[in-house]
Amino acid sequence: MTAAYIHIPFCEHICFYCDFNKVFLEGQPVDEYVDLLVREMKLTMEQQGETEIETIYVGGGTPTTLNEKQLDRLLIGIKENLPFKIGNEFTFEANPGDLSVEKLQVLHDHGVNRLSMGVQSFNDDLLKKIGRIHRVSDVYQSISNARQVGFENISIDLIYRLPGQTEADFESSLKKALELDLPHYSTYSLILENKTIFYNLMRQGKLPLPTEDAEANMYQMAIDQMADKGRKQYEISNYALPGYESKHNLIYWKNEKYYGFGAGAHGYLGGHRYQNNGPIQQYLKPLREHKLPVLRNQKLSLEEKIEEELFLGLRKLQGVSIEHFFDKFQVSVFDIYQETIEELVEAGLLEVSQQWLRLTPRGKFLGNEVFQAFLLSDGKNK
């Protein structure tokens, strides 16, 4: 299977925790960016050949900062250049407050059938503290607008472990999120990324974060409340009604191929990982000359492919298929990782069945430790 990720790097405001490739919208060459982004798709398809694309995900930045005319131009370009069947999963990221009925109608008319909204919290005070410019009322309005236009497959993100956040506050956000009766939810623990405002505040001792115990309690709370409402956890941070799992993200976690279009986007094709130029002008310059904007292209070694198969696949609650691993690499996972697997099973972090390797309930809380153990480069598993 092959997916396509399309990056829109523009934001009206930069959130305090975000380290994605993004720039302030004001003063940027947005129209040219959209035109040359479409050109990148065309050039890539001419070079790669027409491989059918199963899913499309437009992320950012904030894709819905584009106006209706720019969205129309982008979506026409996608339709003209990517071999994608309308009706397949086609996701657009959105910020509450950006979603007018007019914009949503443009998306819906061009075959977008899934929305992923960065809600983060149902507490207006917390939203201000983390640098979000939408408010809780915008969430309700945006979802109402989306349903009015015909969107059913809607997902929202929540973040826990926010500065000053209590367990009771997160529980309240979960409750309000679930009252919306959406088919898909994601909950992420705050990560302090380098060069963000929050990272700098943490370095200065000015970021009052919840304790590790509170963080673990919030995570368990999400698992329990989602399950109570029929939203099954299918990946460490994701929950869905049956049939509404993110097909696009599952392609990542299954370590399948995907194109990356746009400034700073990453792709994975034919055993090669590539990354585009990130700064807007450095991305646009080669495309003006009808050249692809690839900054680096790395052929993965067998070791690296095997590592990625494990640490991506184990994010899924289903785990890693022992048979599929053998079919893909012509070697048993136990021939490479016998000692590591035994240690992780003994530590209560991993379980093994006839068909699957998967995290235990305890392993979900300590996933990074498990993933680290499967790195071949440390020499232990060689």
N, C-alpha and C positions, 0 to 999 in steps of 0.2 A: 504494500500500500504506500501511496505517496500523498503528502499534504503540502499546503502552501501557507507560509506565514507572510503577512504584508505589514510593514511597519510605517506608522504615521507618527513622526516624532514631535508634533506640536502640542503644547499645553498652554492654557490660559493662566495657569498658576503651577508652581513647582511644589509638590508636597514634601514635607520635612524628612520623610523616610525613603524617598524614591531615588534609585540610582540607575533607572533605565535610561537609554539614550533619548534625550528629549531637549527641547528648547522652547523658550517663550514664543508664542504665536506671533506677537506683534512685530512687524517689520520683516518677517520672513518671506522668502519667495515661494509662497504656498502653491500658487498656480503652476509655476514651473516645476516644482517638486512633483505634483500630481502627474503632469505630462511626462516627466522623465522617469518616474516610477513605472508608468505604463510602458514606456520604451524599454525599461529593464526587463519587464516580463516578456515582451516581444523578442528581444535579443536572446534571452535565456532559452526560450522555447525553440528558437531557430537553431541554437547551438546544441541543446540537449535532445531535441526530438520530442515528439508529442507523447509524453507519458500521462495517462489519465490521472487526474488529481481527485482524490477522494474527499478531502475536506479543505476548507479555506478558513483562515482566522486572521482578521484584521485587528491589530493591536497597536499599542503606543507606549508613551505619549497618550494622546487622547484623540482617537479617530473622529469622534463626533464634534471636534472643534472645526472640522471642515464645514463650509456652508453647503446648502442644498445643491448649488451648481457644481461645486468641487466634488461632492459625493457622487453626483450623477456621472461626471466625467470619469472618476475613478472606477465606478462600478461598470460602466460601459467598457472601459479598457480591460477590466478583469474578464468580462464576458467575451470580448473579442480575441483575447490572447491566451487565456488559460483553458486547457481541455477539461472542463468541469461540467458535470451534469447538474442542471438545476433540480433542486429537490434533495441533493446531498447536503450534509451539514455545512452551513455557511455562517460563521460567527462574526459579530462586530462587537468590539469593546466599546463601552460608553460610560460617561459620567452622568450621574443624576443631575438634572438641571440643564443638560445640553440637549435633551431629547424632546424637541418640539414634535408635534403631530406631523408637520411638514417634512422634517428630516426622517422621521420614522417611516413615512409613506414612501420616500425615495428608496430607503433601504429595502423595504418590503417589496416594492415593485420590481426591484432588480434581483430578487431571489434570496436575500439575506433572511435566514429563518431562525437564528439564535442570537440572543443578546447576552452579553456578560457585563454586569454593572459593578463598578467599584464603590460599594456603599460604605464599607469599613466599620461603621458604627451607627447605632440609632440614638446617639447622645450628641446633641448639638455642641455642647461645651467641649467634648472630646474631639469632635470634628474640627473645631477651630484650633485646638491645641496641636493637632497633627498636620495642620496646613491645608485641610480640605476647604473648598469654597462652597460646596453644596450643603444644604441643610436637610434634616429628616423629611420636611414637607416636600422637598424636591424628589425624594425617593418615591413617595406615594404617587406624586403627580406623574413622574416618568413611567412608572409601571402601569398606571391607569392609561396613559397615552399609548404605551406599547400594546396593551391588550385591546384598546379601541381600534388600532390599526390592523390587528390580527396576529400579533406575536403571542405564542404560547410557551415556546421554549426559552425561558428567561432564567439566567443564573445571577446570583449576587455573591460578592466577596465580603467577608468580615475579617477584621484583624483583631487578635487578642495580644495581651502583654503590652498594651499601650501605656505610655507614661501617665501615672495617676489613675489607671483603670483598676476597678475593684472586680472581684468575682461576681458580685451582685449586678454590677453594671453590664458585664458581658452576658450574664444570664438573661438580663432584660433585652439586650440586643438580639440574642438568639431567639427569644420568644417572639419579638416583633417581626423578625425575619421570617420565622416559620408561619406566623399568622397570615403572611402574604400568599402562602400555599403555592410556592414556586417548585418546579421540578428538579432544580439543581442548586446546590450551595457549595461555596468554598470557604474554609476558615484557615487563616494563616497566622502563625506566631510572628510577631514583629522581629525582623532581622535588621541589625544595625550595620548598614552597608557603608563602606569607606566613602569619604567625601560628601556624605549627606549632612544636613543640618543636625539631625539626631545623633549621628556619630560624633560630630564635633562637641555637642553638648555633653554626651556621655564621657568623652575624654576630659572634659572640664568638671566632671562630677555634678552636672546640673540636670541629669535626666532621671527622674524618680520612677524606675521600672518596678513592676510587680516581682515578687520573689519567684524562684524556680518552682516551689511548691504551688504557688497560685497559678503559674503558667500551666503546670501539669493538670491542675484541677479544672482550668478553663478548657483545656483540650478534651479531657474526659467528659466534661459537661456537653461539649459540642457533639461528641460521639453518641452520648446517651440520648440527648434531645432529638438529634436527627433520626436516630433509630426509632424512637417513640413515635415519630411522625412519618415513618415509612421511607425515610431517605437513607438508603444503605450506603455506608462508607465503602467506596471501591478503590480509593487511593488515600495516602496518608492525610491529605488535606481536603478531599472532595467527597461529596455525598449526593446521591441522586435517586429519584424514583426509577424503577426498572425501565430500561430502554432510553433513559435520558442522560446516560453517562456521556462525557465529552469525547466524541469519537476522535476529534483532532488531538487532544492531549494524550489519548491512548496510543496514537501513532508515535508520539514522542517516547512514551514509557515502554512501548514495545520495541524501541530502537529501530524504527523503520525510517524510510527516506522522507525528506521534506525540503522544499525550496524555501529560501529566505529572500524576500524582496524588500528594498527600502534601506534607508540610512542605518548602518550598524547591525543590520539583520544577519542572522546565522542560518546556514543551510547544511544539509547532510545528504550527499548524493554519491552513489557508487563507491562507498568506503572513504570518501573525502569529506571533511568538514571545512566549510568556508565561512568567511566573515566579510561583510561589506564595509567600506569606509563609513565612519560614524559622523564626523562633522558634516553639516549640510552641504557646504560648498565643495568639500572634497568628494562627497558622494555624487554631486551633480556634474562636476567637471568632466570625468570620462564619458558620462552619458551624453553630454552635449556633442561629443565626438563619436557617438555611436559605439562606445566601448563599455564593457561591463565594469562596475565599480568595486571589484573584489580587492580587498586589502590583503588577505592571506588565504591560502588554500593548503590544507594539511591532509596528507594521506595517512589514515590511521593504521597502526600496526595491529596484528592479530591480538596482541596483549591488550591494547587499548579498546578494541572492539568488544573483547570478552569482559573487561572491566565495566564498560558502559552497559552491556547487556544485563549485568548483575545489579548495578546500583540504580539503573533506571527501572528495571523490571520489578525489583523488590519494593518500589514505591506503591505498586498495585497490591491491594489486599489479596488478590488471587495469587500473586507471587510470580515466580519464574517457572515455566514449564521445563521439566528435566528432559523430556523428549525433544521439544523444540530447540533447546540449547544444543543437544547432540546433533540434530539435523543441520543446524546452522553452522556449527564449528567442527563437526566430525570428531568430537572428543567429549567424553563424559565430564560433567561439571565436577564429579567426585574425583576424577583423576587429577584435576588441578587444585581443587579446594577442600579435599577431604579433611585436613587438619583444622582449617578455619571453620568449616561447617560443624564439625564435632564440638569445637570450643563454643561456638555461638548457640548451639542446641543446649549444651551443658549450662550456659549462662542464662538460658530461658529467653533468648532473643530471636531464635529462629526455630521453625518447625519443618520437618521433612516428611512428606508422604510419598507414596509410590510415584506420583506424577508431578508434584510441586515442591518448590522451596518457597517459604513465605515467612513474613514477620509474625511473631507472636503478639498478643495484645501488649505485652511489655516492650517488645521490640519496636512497636510503632512510636513509643515515647523516646526511644534511643536510636532512631533510624540512622542518624549520621554516623554513630559508632559502628553499626552493622555495615553500612556502605564503605566506610574507611577500611574495614577488615578485608574487603574483597579487592583492594587495590593490589595488583601484581607487582607494581614498581617497588614496593617495600622489600621485595626479595623473599619474603616468607613463603609465598605461594608458588614460587617458581619450581 
